Amino acid sequence: MLKRILLRLILLVVVAAVFILFRTFSTESKQLAELAPLPTDIRPGSLERFSQALQIKTVSPESKADFDSIQFQEFNRFLADSYPLIDSLLAHQTFNGFSHLYTWQGSNPDLKPAVLMGHLDVVPVIEENLKYWKENPFGGDVVQDTVWGRGAIDDKVSVIALMEAVEWLLEKDFEPERTYFIALGHDEEIGGLQGARVMAQHLEDQGVEAEFVLDEGGSITRDMIPGLSTDAALVGIAEKGFATLYLSLELEGGHSSMPEKETAIDVMAGAISRLKNNPLPAEISPALEAFIEYLGPEMTFVNRMAFANPWLFKPLIINAYEKSSSGNALVRTTTSPTIFNSGVKDNIIPLSARATVNFRILSESSVDEVVDHVKKVIDDDRIKIGQGTFNVDPSAVSDVNTSNFSSLHKTIAQAFPQAKVAPYLVVGATDSRHFKGVSDQIFRFSPIRISPANVKSFHGLNERIAVSDFHSSIQFYMQLIRNSHRDLN
């Protein structure tokens, strides 16, 4: 009897192993066969104009009082002077003074339009950090093969590459069948409420239903995905939600020589500690499932086997992602205490404590679910919970089984033939979330290369991009327009 049970167990193990290996080796690649390379011509003077754009300090400050409208007016003039054909041939509207919506009218009204996006504002450069910059953050310096400056990656590269592409196509008398809207926001870094949201609402009011929307988000990554030896082109098909919660309480204070058993700081610190130690559960979201489907066949054997059999290896996959901050952000709603305020003097026990906690919300969850989680974990009626004005639920997930994604995939394969294309979950927030009423096909991809060497320059020190990457970005946008012009008819 025992022998028979043992034999059955061995047979079960063998069958399971065969099934796992069969799925591992039978999973087909979703990458495209090698395509013809792109034309390499670009408009003369593109690099100089990119450098000039980086020199204009279009900073979105946290305080409205610090907004420098003169710099944004200068950028308006820069656009008009640098792109005369766009300025004269395309319909042009400005919103709240500094956001721009260009309409490139197509010849076929039966085709849905497309929306191509970027934002011209940048985050501030902290004055005390200036000494750590290797080049002037607003100098637009070109040193050997690198362009330095705030906005070189986020996101003036998209703005200028897109404008250069359209201007060059106009010079070549290219006439699109499909109408293109070019939406350039001026306040993405502080939520896009005066720029992208207003432009999106305008399009909605006009009854525009776009074939697709393309904004910043994913990029070409190098040496950043374990188990993958080649570059990966990550296309955001969804983005996480955003919630800021304000925690506050008041307790009796007093002299520091006679403290009570609990003070406001004690209670608030305990609440923050409980939130950090009890995060929301990890999950494989639909966007991550698509990522696994596209990149799994391209990975080394162990990773390929795990990705080909998520029904069995899901706990191991999640565990592997949880080990790094970037991986953990892909599998759960993250909890980040960002501000803690209490006390004014070393010998006075404060009457109050306040903390700000930011959450980036995984797909299929919501702001309400986060609030309920926080209340349950803190479990202290003395702490009041308030919500920020910028809170937004996660975006919908765009369908990769469409001609829109296929055309984008094709363009990336042409522009970056060594990169493996994969859908992706964007962990930050982009202006594209305002366009959910314009199209249900929203993709987030910047045609630039990101590696461990420059990834921290996003909103950080020494933001820079290779000249070759800037040139590739222009070629990408030109080819995207050509491809969507043909492929989506």
C-alpha positions as CSV (number, residue, x, y, z in Angstrom):
1,M,0.0,0.0,0.0
2,L,2.8,2.5,1.0
3,K,4.7,1.5,-2.1
4,R,1.7,2.2,-4.3
5,I,1.2,5.6,-2.8
6,L,4.9,6.4,-3.2
7,L,4.7,5.4,-6.9
8,R,1.7,7.6,-7.4
9,L,3.4,10.5,-5.8
10,I,6.5,10.0,-8.0
11,L,4.2,9.8,-11.1
12,L,2.5,13.0,-10.1
13,V,5.8,14.8,-9.7
14,V,7.0,13.5,-13.1
15,V,3.8,14.6,-14.8
16,A,3.9,18.0,-13.1
17,A,7.6,18.4,-14.1
18,V,6.8,17.5,-17.7
19,F,3.9,19.9,-17.8
20,I,6.1,22.7,-16.3
21,L,8.9,22.1,-18.8
22,F,6.4,21.9,-21.7
23,R,5.0,25.2,-20.8
24,T,8.5,26.7,-20.3
25,F,9.7,25.6,-23.7
26,S,6.5,26.0,-25.7
27,T,5.9,29.6,-24.7
28,E,6.3,31.6,-27.9
29,S,8.1,34.9,-28.1
30,K,5.9,37.9,-28.7
31,Q,8.8,40.0,-30.2
32,L,8.7,41.0,-33.8
33,A,11.1,39.7,-36.4
34,E,13.9,42.1,-37.4
35,L,12.5,45.1,-39.3
36,A,14.0,47.5,-41.8
37,P,16.0,50.3,-40.0
38,L,14.6,53.8,-39.7
39,P,15.7,56.7,-41.8
40,T,18.3,58.6,-39.9
41,D,17.6,62.1,-41.2
42,I,16.6,64.7,-38.8
43,R,16.1,68.5,-39.0
44,P,19.3,70.5,-38.9
45,G,19.8,72.4,-35.7
46,S,17.7,70.0,-33.6
47,L,20.4,69.6,-30.9
48,E,20.9,73.3,-30.6
49,R,17.1,73.9,-30.1
50,F,17.0,71.1,-27.5
51,S,19.8,72.8,-25.6
52,Q,18.0,76.2,-25.8
53,A,14.8,74.6,-24.4
54,L,16.7,73.3,-21.4
55,Q,18.0,76.8,-20.7
56,I,14.5,78.1,-20.1
57,K,13.6,77.7,-16.4
58,T,10.0,76.4,-16.8
59,V,9.9,75.2,-13.2
60,S,6.6,74.1,-11.6
61,P,7.0,75.2,-7.9
62,E,4.9,73.8,-5.1
63,S,3.9,77.4,-4.1
64,K,1.9,79.4,-6.7
65,A,3.7,82.5,-5.4
66,D,7.0,81.2,-6.8
67,F,5.6,80.6,-10.3
68,D,7.8,82.5,-12.8
69,S,5.5,83.3,-15.7
70,I,8.3,85.1,-17.6
71,Q,10.1,81.9,-18.2
72,F,6.9,80.2,-19.5
73,Q,6.3,83.2,-21.8
74,E,9.8,82.8,-23.1
75,F,9.1,79.1,-23.8
76,N,6.0,80.2,-25.7
77,R,8.1,82.4,-27.9
78,F,10.7,79.7,-28.3
79,L,8.1,77.3,-29.7
80,A,6.8,79.9,-32.2
81,D,10.2,80.8,-33.3
82,S,11.7,77.3,-33.5
83,Y,8.8,75.6,-35.3
84,P,7.4,78.1,-37.8
85,L,5.6,75.5,-40.0
86,I,3.8,74.1,-36.9
87,D,3.0,77.6,-35.8
88,S,1.6,78.6,-39.2
89,L,0.0,75.4,-40.6
90,L,-1.4,73.7,-37.5
91,A,-4.4,75.0,-35.5
92,H,-3.0,76.2,-32.1
93,Q,-4.7,76.8,-28.9
94,T,-3.3,77.8,-25.5
95,F,-4.9,77.0,-22.2
96,N,-4.2,79.0,-19.1
97,G,-1.5,80.8,-20.9
98,F,1.1,78.2,-21.2
99,S,-0.3,74.8,-22.2
100,H,-0.4,74.1,-25.9
101,L,-2.8,72.1,-28.1
102,Y,-1.9,71.8,-31.7
103,T,-4.2,70.2,-34.2
104,W,-2.7,68.6,-37.3
105,Q,-5.7,68.0,-39.5
106,G,-5.9,64.7,-41.3
107,S,-7.4,64.2,-44.8
108,N,-9.7,61.3,-43.8
109,P,-12.4,62.2,-41.3
110,D,-13.4,58.6,-41.0
111,L,-10.2,57.8,-39.1
112,K,-10.1,58.5,-35.3
113,P,-7.5,61.0,-34.3
114,A,-4.5,60.3,-32.1
115,V,-3.1,62.3,-29.2
116,L,0.6,62.7,-28.7
117,M,1.7,64.3,-25.4
118,G,4.6,65.8,-23.4
119,H,5.1,68.3,-20.7
120,L,7.4,71.4,-20.8
121,D,7.6,72.0,-17.0
122,V,10.3,70.7,-14.8
123,V,10.9,70.2,-11.1
124,P,13.0,72.7,-9.2
125,V,16.7,72.3,-8.6
126,I,17.4,72.6,-4.8
127,E,19.8,75.5,-4.3
128,E,22.0,73.7,-1.7
129,N,22.4,70.8,-4.2
130,L,23.8,73.0,-7.0
131,K,27.4,72.1,-5.9
132,Y,26.7,68.5,-6.7
133,W,25.8,69.1,-10.3
134,K,28.6,68.4,-12.7
135,E,27.1,70.9,-15.2
136,N,24.8,73.8,-14.9
137,P,21.3,72.4,-14.5
138,F,19.9,75.1,-16.7
139,G,22.8,75.4,-19.0
140,G,21.7,72.9,-21.7
141,D,25.4,72.1,-22.1
142,V,26.5,69.5,-24.6
143,V,29.6,67.8,-23.4
144,Q,30.9,65.2,-25.8
145,D,27.9,62.9,-26.5
146,T,25.7,64.1,-23.6
147,V,23.2,66.8,-23.1
148,W,22.9,68.1,-19.5
149,G,20.1,69.9,-17.8
150,R,16.8,69.7,-15.9
151,G,14.2,68.3,-18.3
152,A,16.7,66.4,-20.4
153,I,14.9,63.2,-19.4
154,D,11.7,64.5,-17.7
155,D,10.2,65.7,-20.1
156,K,11.5,68.3,-22.5
157,V,13.1,65.5,-24.5
158,S,9.6,64.3,-25.5
159,V,8.4,67.9,-26.2
160,I,11.3,68.8,-28.4
161,A,11.6,65.5,-30.1
162,L,7.9,65.5,-31.0
163,M,8.0,69.1,-32.3
164,E,11.1,68.4,-34.3
165,A,9.5,65.3,-35.8
166,V,6.4,67.1,-36.9
167,E,8.2,70.1,-38.2
168,W,10.5,67.9,-40.3
169,L,7.5,65.9,-41.7
170,L,5.9,69.3,-42.6
171,E,9.0,70.4,-44.4
172,K,8.9,67.1,-46.3
173,D,5.2,67.9,-47.3
174,F,3.9,64.8,-45.4
175,E,0.1,64.9,-45.2
176,P,-1.5,62.6,-42.6
177,E,-4.8,60.9,-43.2
178,R,-5.4,60.8,-39.4
179,T,-5.7,63.9,-37.4
180,Y,-3.1,64.3,-34.6
181,F,-3.5,66.4,-31.5
182,I,-0.2,67.5,-29.9
183,A,-0.8,68.3,-26.2
184,L,2.0,70.0,-24.3
185,G,1.2,70.6,-20.6
186,H,2.8,73.2,-18.5
187,D,2.1,71.9,-14.9
188,E,2.4,68.1,-15.0
189,E,4.9,68.2,-12.1
190,I,2.2,69.6,-9.8
191,G,-0.8,67.5,-11.1
192,G,-1.6,68.9,-14.5
193,L,-4.8,70.5,-13.3
194,Q,-4.3,73.8,-15.3
195,G,-2.8,72.1,-18.3
196,A,-3.5,68.5,-19.3
197,R,-6.8,68.3,-17.5
198,V,-8.2,71.4,-19.2
199,M,-7.0,70.3,-22.6
200,A,-8.5,66.9,-22.1
201,Q,-11.8,68.4,-21.0
202,H,-11.8,70.6,-24.1
203,L,-11.4,67.6,-26.4
204,E,-14.1,65.8,-24.5
205,D,-16.4,68.8,-24.9
206,Q,-15.7,68.7,-28.7
207,G,-16.7,65.1,-28.8
208,V,-13.2,63.8,-29.6
209,E,-12.8,60.0,-29.4
210,A,-9.1,59.3,-29.9
211,E,-7.8,56.1,-31.4
212,F,-5.0,56.2,-28.8
213,V,-3.1,58.5,-26.5
214,L,0.7,58.4,-26.1
215,D,2.4,60.1,-23.1
216,E,5.6,59.7,-21.1
217,G,5.9,56.7,-18.7
218,G,8.0,53.7,-19.7
219,S,11.3,53.8,-21.4
220,I,14.2,51.7,-22.8
221,T,15.8,50.1,-19.7
222,R,19.2,48.5,-19.5
223,D,20.5,46.2,-16.8
224,M,17.4,46.8,-14.7
225,I,15.4,43.6,-15.1
226,P,16.8,40.5,-13.5
227,G,17.1,37.5,-15.8
228,L,17.0,39.6,-19.0
229,S,20.3,40.2,-20.7
230,T,19.1,42.6,-23.3
231,D,17.4,46.1,-23.2
232,A,13.7,46.2,-22.5
233,A,11.3,48.7,-23.9
234,L,8.6,49.1,-21.3
235,V,5.3,50.5,-22.5
236,G,3.0,51.6,-19.7
237,I,-0.5,50.2,-20.2
238,A,-1.7,51.4,-16.8
239,E,-0.6,53.6,-14.0
240,K,-1.0,53.4,-10.3
241,G,-3.4,55.5,-8.4
242,F,-2.3,58.3,-6.0
243,A,-3.4,59.1,-2.5
244,T,-2.1,61.4,0.1
245,L,-3.5,61.2,3.6
246,Y,-3.0,63.7,6.4
247,L,-2.9,62.2,9.9
248,S,-3.4,64.5,12.9
249,L,-4.1,64.3,16.6
250,E,-4.0,66.5,19.7
251,L,-3.1,65.4,23.2
252,E,-2.3,67.3,26.4
253,G,1.3,68.5,26.4
254,G,3.4,69.9,29.2
255,H,6.9,70.2,30.5
256,S,9.4,67.6,29.2
257,S,10.5,66.9,32.8
258,M,7.1,65.3,33.5
259,P,5.9,63.4,30.5
260,E,2.7,61.3,30.4
261,K,2.9,57.7,29.4
262,E,1.8,58.7,25.8
263,T,2.5,62.0,24.0
264,A,1.3,63.1,20.6
265,I,4.6,62.1,19.1
266,D,4.4,58.7,20.7
267,V,0.9,58.0,19.3
268,M,1.7,59.3,15.8
269,A,5.0,57.5,15.6
270,G,3.2,54.3,16.6
271,A,0.6,54.8,13.9
272,I,3.2,55.4,11.2
273,S,5.1,52.3,12.4
274,R,2.0,50.1,12.1
275,L,1.3,51.4,8.6
276,K,4.8,50.6,7.5
277,N,4.7,47.1,9.1
278,N,1.3,46.2,7.7
279,P,1.3,47.1,4.0
280,L,-1.5,46.3,1.6
281,P,-1.1,42.8,0.2
282,A,1.1,42.0,-2.9
283,E,-0.6,41.0,-6.1
284,I,0.3,40.3,-9.7
285,S,-1.7,43.0,-11.5
286,P,-3.1,42.7,-15.1
287,A,-0.3,45.0,-16.3
288,L,2.4,42.8,-14.6
289,E,0.7,39.7,-16.1
290,A,1.2,41.2,-19.5
291,F,4.8,42.1,-18.7
292,I,5.4,38.5,-17.7
293,E,3.8,37.2,-20.9
294,Y,6.0,39.4,-23.1
295,L,9.3,39.1,-21.3
296,G,9.1,35.6,-19.9
297,P,10.1,33.9,-23.1
298,E,13.2,36.2,-23.4
299,M,14.6,35.4,-20.0
300,T,17.1,32.9,-18.6
301,F,15.8,29.4,-17.9
302,V,14.9,29.7,-14.3
303,N,13.1,33.0,-14.8
304,R,11.5,31.8,-17.9
305,M,10.2,28.7,-16.1
306,A,8.7,30.8,-13.3
307,F,7.1,33.3,-15.7
308,A,5.7,30.5,-17.9
309,N,4.0,28.8,-14.9
310,P,2.7,31.6,-12.6
311,W,0.0,29.3,-11.3
312,L,2.7,27.5,-9.4
313,F,5.4,30.1,-8.9
314,K,3.3,33.2,-8.1
315,P,4.5,33.3,-4.4
316,L,8.2,33.0,-5.6
317,I,7.6,35.7,-8.2
318,I,6.1,38.1,-5.7
319,N,8.8,37.3,-3.2
320,A,11.5,38.1,-5.7
321,Y,9.9,41.4,-6.6
322,E,9.4,42.4,-3.0
323,K,13.1,42.4,-2.4
324,S,13.8,45.6,-4.2
325,S,12.0,49.0,-3.9
326,S,11.4,49.2,-7.7
327,G,10.1,45.6,-7.8
328,N,7.9,46.0,-4.7
329,A,6.3,49.0,-6.3
330,L,5.1,46.8,-9.1
331,V,3.3,44.2,-6.9
332,R,1.6,46.3,-4.1
333,T,0.2,49.6,-3.1
334,T,3.2,51.3,-1.5
335,T,3.1,53.2,1.8
336,S,5.5,56.2,2.1
337,P,5.4,58.6,5.1
338,T,6.8,61.8,3.7
339,I,6.2,64.6,6.3
340,F,6.2,64.5,10.1
341,N,5.5,67.7,12.1
342,S,5.5,68.1,15.9
343,G,7.1,70.2,18.6
344,V,8.7,73.6,18.7
345,K,11.2,73.4,21.7
346,D,13.3,70.8,23.3
347,N,11.7,71.1,26.8
348,I,8.1,71.3,25.7
349,I,6.0,68.3,25.1
350,P,3.9,69.2,22.0
351,L,0.1,69.4,22.0
352,S,-0.2,68.0,18.5
353,A,1.4,65.8,15.8
354,R,0.8,65.7,12.1
355,A,2.0,63.3,9.4
356,T,1.6,63.0,5.7
357,V,1.6,59.6,4.1
358,N,1.6,59.0,0.3
359,F,0.3,55.8,-1.3
360,R,0.7,54.7,-4.9
361,I,-2.2,52.4,-5.5
362,L,-2.1,49.1,-7.4
363,S,-4.6,48.4,-10.2
364,E,-7.9,47.0,-9.1
365,S,-7.7,48.8,-5.8
366,S,-8.9,52.3,-5.0
367,V,-8.5,55.4,-2.8
368,D,-11.4,54.3,-0.7
369,E,-9.8,50.9,-0.1
370,V,-6.6,52.6,1.1
371,V,-8.5,54.9,3.5
372,D,-10.3,51.9,4.9
373,H,-7.0,50.0,5.3
374,V,-5.4,53.0,7.1
375,K,-8.3,53.3,9.5
376,K,-8.2,49.6,10.3
377,V,-4.4,49.4,10.8
378,I,-4.1,52.6,12.9
379,D,-7.2,51.6,14.9
380,D,-7.1,54.8,17.0
381,D,-10.0,57.2,17.1
382,R,-7.8,60.0,18.4
383,I,-6.1,60.3,15.0
384,K,-8.0,62.2,12.4
385,I,-7.5,61.2,8.7
386,G,-7.9,63.8,6.0
387,Q,-7.4,63.4,2.2
388,G,-5.4,65.4,-0.3
389,T,-7.0,67.1,-3.2
390,F,-4.9,65.3,-5.8
391,N,-6.1,61.8,-4.9
392,V,-7.0,59.6,-7.9
393,D,-7.8,55.9,-8.4
394,P,-5.6,53.7,-10.6
395,S,-6.1,54.0,-14.3
396,A,-7.8,51.5,-16.5
397,V,-5.6,48.9,-18.2
398,S,-5.2,49.4,-22.0
399,D,-5.6,46.4,-24.2
400,V,-2.4,45.1,-25.8
401,N,-4.3,43.0,-28.3
402,T,-5.1,45.9,-30.6
403,S,-3.7,47.5,-33.7
404,N,-2.7,50.5,-31.6
405,F,-0.3,48.5,-29.4
406,S,0.9,46.6,-32.5
407,S,1.8,49.8,-34.3
408,L,3.6,51.1,-31.2
409,H,5.4,47.8,-30.8
410,K,6.4,47.9,-34.5
411,T,7.8,51.5,-34.1
412,I,9.8,50.6,-31.1
413,A,11.2,47.5,-32.8
414,Q,12.3,49.7,-35.7
415,A,13.8,52.5,-33.6
416,F,15.4,50.2,-31.0
417,P,16.0,46.8,-32.6
418,Q,18.0,45.4,-29.7
419,A,15.2,46.0,-27.2
420,K,12.5,43.5,-26.1
421,V,9.1,45.2,-26.0
422,A,6.8,44.6,-23.0
423,P,3.7,46.1,-21.4
424,Y,4.3,47.6,-18.0
425,L,2.8,49.2,-15.0
426,V,3.8,52.9,-14.5
427,V,4.3,53.5,-10.8
428,G,4.3,57.3,-11.0
429,A,1.6,59.7,-12.2
430,T,1.4,61.2,-15.7
431,D,-0.7,63.7,-17.4
432,S,-2.3,61.0,-19.5
433,R,-4.7,60.1,-16.6
434,H,-6.7,63.2,-17.5
435,F,-7.4,61.8,-20.9
436,K,-9.4,58.7,-19.9
437,G,-12.5,60.3,-21.3
438,V,-10.8,60.9,-24.6
439,S,-9.6,57.3,-25.3
440,D,-9.6,54.0,-23.6
441,Q,-6.3,53.2,-25.3
442,I,-3.6,55.1,-23.4
443,F,0.0,54.2,-23.6
444,R,3.0,55.6,-21.7
445,F,6.4,55.4,-23.3
446,S,9.3,57.8,-23.7
447,P,11.8,56.8,-26.4
448,I,14.9,57.2,-24.2
449,R,17.3,54.8,-22.5
450,I,17.4,54.5,-18.8
451,S,20.0,52.6,-16.8
452,P,21.3,52.3,-13.2
453,A,23.7,55.1,-14.1
454,N,21.1,57.7,-14.9
455,V,17.8,56.5,-13.4
456,K,18.3,58.6,-10.2
457,S,18.6,61.8,-12.2
458,F,14.8,61.8,-12.5
459,H,14.0,64.7,-10.2
460,G,17.5,64.3,-8.9
461,L,21.1,65.4,-9.6
462,N,22.9,65.5,-13.0
463,E,19.9,64.9,-15.2
464,R,21.3,64.2,-18.7
465,I,20.7,62.2,-21.9
466,A,22.9,61.0,-24.7
467,V,22.8,63.0,-27.9
468,S,22.2,59.7,-29.8
469,D,19.1,59.0,-27.6
470,F,17.7,62.5,-28.4
471,H,18.2,61.9,-32.1
472,S,16.6,58.4,-31.8
473,S,13.6,60.1,-30.1
474,I,13.0,62.3,-33.0
475,Q,13.2,59.4,-35.4
476,F,10.8,57.4,-33.2
477,Y,8.1,60.0,-33.3
478,M,8.4,60.5,-37.1
479,Q,8.1,56.7,-37.6
480,L,5.2,56.4,-35.1
481,I,3.2,58.9,-37.2
482,R,4.1,57.1,-40.4
483,N,3.2,53.7,-38.9
484,S,-0.1,54.7,-37.3
485,H,-0.9,56.5,-40.5
486,R,-0.6,53.2,-42.3
487,D,-1.2,50.4,-39.8
488,L,-4.4,51.7,-38.3
489,N,-6.3,52.4,-41.5
